[in-house]
Amino acid sequence: MSIGSNIAAARRARGLTQEKLAEQMEVTFQAVSTWERDENLPETKKLLALAKVLNISPAALLDEDPAEWELKDPNFDADHMYTYVKAKAQSLGLTQTLAALPFMKERHRGQFRKGMVKQVPYCTHPLTLACHALAMGIGDDDVLAALLLHDVVEDTDTAPEEMPVNSRVREAVILVSYNTYSGDKEKIRSDYYKNIRKNSLACLVKCIDRCNNLSCMADGFSRDKMKTYVTQTEAYVLPLLDAVKGTQEWNSAAWLLRYQIISLLETFKRVL
């Protein structure tokens, strides 16, 4: 494939029209059109900026034999997961989880995951976390309820006391909610992870949350944000697994999460 064909393919993969790409590049759409037809190629400085906008490496734009894979949606069907978690909760008698499911769905109604190429209902994220826990053999009511509700305080107008859960779950959700902290970014980050580390349930929630975010970030993060996310995950999230491992019934989950997170980190470090 030519450079122009690579530009066109990357543009379409990001869901951009020639006009939208031109707007972000501060050029005319005719300029983009000539790039894609190989009639005129962007100068080096523009090529670097173009790669950043398209969220790929400059080398990928110059590659004459790029991989031509079909990009599939990394997210699973929200309705199917909702039914699955509800059936599991009913069979295990998990009253908090059964209350959290419709509460979460209603509070996140109309919200979508930020930065994704296509609109993904936000409830897909907490439902994926609950399914992840169940797949690791965790059927604890507090854990599943906390995973389902982990973003309702941070991302909706929900006050902690409104959540239909016990004090243990409520405390974990408060700890993982950035908007419950104050100060500059560095102070918030330091306090945030320091406080989470004192609470094993909050640690488990944060690690499963981060694992899902890492698995989807190539679809919604810029290259710079991915690099920052990898660095912060190594520095702040991986240490939380020590607290998870300290809870006997979560030993296997701690091993699996460490394997999953490190595998994702090392893959991204090599690609980025």
C-alpha positions in Angstrom: 0.0 0.0 0.0 1.1 3.6 -0.6 1.4 6.3 2.0 -1.8 7.9 0.7 -3.6 4.6 1.1 -2.3 4.2 4.6 -3.5 7.7 5.5 -7.0 6.9 4.1 -7.2 3.6 6.0 -6.1 5.2 9.3 -8.5 8.0 8.8 -11.4 5.6 8.2 -10.4 3.5 11.2 -10.7 6.6 13.4 -14.1 7.3 12.0 -13.0 10.6 10.5 -14.1 12.3 7.2 -11.6 14.1 5.1 -13.1 17.3 6.2 -12.8 16.4 9.9 -9.2 15.3 9.5 -8.4 18.5 7.6 -9.9 20.5 10.4 -7.7 18.8 13.0 -4.7 19.2 10.8 -5.5 22.9 10.0 -5.3 22.3 6.3 -8.0 22.2 3.5 -9.9 19.0 2.8 -8.4 19.2 -0.7 -5.0 18.8 0.8 -6.1 15.7 2.6 -7.6 14.4 -0.6 -4.4 14.9 -2.6 -2.4 13.1 0.2 -4.7 10.1 0.0 -4.4 10.0 -3.8 -0.6 10.2 -3.5 -0.7 13.4 -5.7 1.1 15.3 -2.9 2.6 14.0 0.3 2.7 15.9 3.6 6.1 17.3 4.6 7.9 15.7 7.5 6.5 18.0 10.2 3.0 17.5 8.9 3.5 13.7 8.7 4.4 13.6 12.4 1.4 15.7 13.3 -0.8 13.5 11.1 0.4 10.4 12.8 -0.5 11.9 16.2 -4.0 12.9 15.0 -4.6 9.4 13.5 -3.1 7.8 16.7 -0.6 5.6 14.9 3.2 5.7 14.5 4.8 7.6 11.6 6.4 4.3 10.6 2.9 2.8 10.1 2.0 5.6 7.7 5.2 4.9 5.7 4.8 1.1 5.8 4.4 -0.2 2.2 3.0 -3.5 3.5 0.9 -2.8 6.6 -1.3 -5.4 8.3 -4.8 -5.2 6.9 -6.8 -6.6 9.8 -10.5 -6.0 10.3 -10.9 -3.9 13.5 -13.5 -5.5 15.8 -15.3 -3.9 18.7 -13.4 -4.7 21.9 -16.6 -4.3 23.9 -19.2 -7.0 24.6 -22.9 -6.7 24.4 -24.3 -4.8 27.4 -27.7 -6.5 27.5 -26.2 -9.9 27.4 -23.8 -9.1 30.3 -26.6 -7.6 32.3 -28.7 -10.7 32.0 -25.8 -12.9 32.8 -24.8 -11.0 36.0 -28.4 -10.8 37.1 -28.9 -14.6 36.7 -25.7 -15.2 38.6 -26.7 -12.8 41.4 -30.1 -14.5 41.6 -28.6 -18.0 41.8 -26.2 -16.9 44.6 -28.7 -14.7 46.5 -26.6 -11.5 46.0 -29.1 -8.9 47.2 -26.8 -5.9 46.8 -25.7 -6.9 43.3 -29.4 -7.3 42.3 -30.1 -3.8 43.6 -26.9 -2.3 42.1 -27.7 -3.5 38.5 -30.8 -1.4 37.8 -29.4 1.5 39.9 -26.2 1.6 37.8 -28.1 1.2 34.5 -30.3 4.2 35.4 -27.6 6.4 36.7 -25.4 5.9 33.6 -28.3 6.1 31.2 -27.4 8.3 28.1 -23.6 8.2 28.9 -21.0 6.8 26.6 -17.4 5.8 27.1 -15.1 8.7 26.4 -12.9 8.8 23.3 -14.1 5.6 21.6 -14.3 5.5 17.8 -17.9 4.4 18.0 -20.4 5.2 20.8 -20.3 2.6 23.5 -22.9 2.7 26.3 -21.1 3.5 29.5 -22.8 0.7 31.4 -20.8 -1.8 29.3 -17.8 -0.9 31.4 -19.0 -1.8 34.9 -20.8 -4.8 33.5 -17.6 -6.0 32.0 -15.9 -5.6 35.4 -18.5 -7.7 37.1 -18.3 -10.4 34.4 -14.5 -10.3 34.8 -14.8 -10.9 38.6 -17.2 -13.8 38.0 -14.9 -15.3 35.4 -12.1 -15.3 38.0 -14.4 -17.2 40.5 -15.4 -14.2 42.6 -19.0 -14.3 43.5 -18.9 -12.0 46.5 -21.9 -9.6 46.8 -19.7 -6.7 48.1 -17.2 -7.1 45.2 -19.8 -7.3 42.4 -21.9 -4.4 43.8 -18.7 -2.2 44.2 -17.6 -3.0 40.6 -21.1 -2.2 39.2 -21.2 1.1 41.1 -17.6 2.2 41.0 -18.2 5.1 38.7 -21.6 6.4 39.8 -20.3 8.9 42.3 -17.5 10.1 40.0 -19.5 10.3 36.8 -23.1 11.0 37.8 -24.9 13.2 40.2 -25.2 10.3 42.7 -24.3 11.0 46.4 -22.6 8.1 48.2 -25.5 7.6 50.6 -27.9 7.1 47.7 -26.3 3.8 46.6 -28.3 0.7 47.7 -25.3 -1.0 49.4 -23.7 -1.5 52.7 -21.0 0.7 54.3 -18.1 -1.5 53.1 -19.1 -1.1 49.4 -19.9 2.6 49.9 -16.5 3.2 51.3 -14.7 1.4 48.5 -16.7 3.4 45.8 -15.8 6.7 47.6 -12.1 5.8 47.6 -12.0 5.1 43.9 -13.9 8.2 43.0 -11.6 11.1 42.0 -14.1 13.8 42.7 -14.1 12.9 46.4 -10.5 14.3 46.6 -9.3 17.9 46.5 -6.0 19.6 45.7 -3.8 19.8 42.7 -3.4 16.9 40.3 -0.2 15.5 41.9 -1.6 15.7 45.4 -4.9 14.1 44.4 -3.1 11.3 42.6 -0.8 10.7 45.7 -3.7 10.7 48.2 -5.9 8.7 45.9 -3.7 5.7 45.6 -2.4 6.0 49.2 -6.0 5.8 50.5 -7.0 3.0 48.1 -4.1 0.9 49.2 -5.5 0.8 52.8 -8.7 -0.9 51.6 -8.5 -4.3 50.0 -11.9 -4.1 48.3 -11.0 -0.7 46.7 -7.7 -2.2 45.6 -9.5 -5.1 43.8 -12.0 -2.8 42.2 -9.2 -0.5 40.9 -7.2 -3.3 39.5 -10.1 -4.9 37.6 -11.1 -1.4 36.4 -7.6 -0.7 35.2 -7.3 -4.1 33.4 -10.4 -3.3 31.4 -9.3 0.3 30.6 -5.9 -1.0 29.4 -7.6 -3.5 27.1 -9.7 -0.8 25.5 -7.3 2.1 25.4 -6.0 1.6 21.9 -9.5 2.3 20.7 -9.9 5.6 22.6 -6.6 7.0 23.9 -4.1 9.2 22.1 -0.5 7.8 21.9 0.6 10.3 24.5 -2.2 9.3 26.9 -1.4 5.7 26.4 2.2 6.3 27.4 1.1 8.2 30.5 -1.4 5.5 31.4 1.3 2.7 31.1 3.7 4.7 33.3 1.0 5.4 35.9 -0.2 1.8 35.9 3.2 0.5 36.7 3.8 3.1 39.4 0.5 3.2 41.2 -1.8 0.3 40.2 0.4 -2.8 40.2 1.4 -2.2 43.9 -2.3 -2.4 44.8 -2.2 -6.1 43.9 -0.2 -6.8 47.1 -3.3 -5.8 49.1 -5.5 -8.0 46.9 -3.2 -11.0 47.3 -3.4 -10.4 51.1 -7.0 -11.5 51.0 -6.9 -15.3 50.9 -10.0 -15.8 48.7 -8.6 -13.4 46.1 -5.2 -15.1 45.7 -6.0 -16.6 42.3 -7.6 -13.4 41.1 -4.5 -11.4 42.2 -2.2 -13.7 40.1 -4.5 -13.5 37.1 -4.8 -9.7 37.3 -1.0 -9.3 37.6 -0.5 -11.5 34.6 -3.2 -9.7 32.6 -2.0 -6.2 33.5 1.7 -6.8 33.0 1.0 -8.6 29.7 -0.9 -5.6 28.4 1.7 -3.1 29.7 4.6 -5.0 28.1 2.7 -5.3 24.8 1.9 -1.5 24.7 5.5 -0.6 25.7 6.8 -2.6 22.7 4.3 -1.2 20.3 4.5 2.4 21.5 
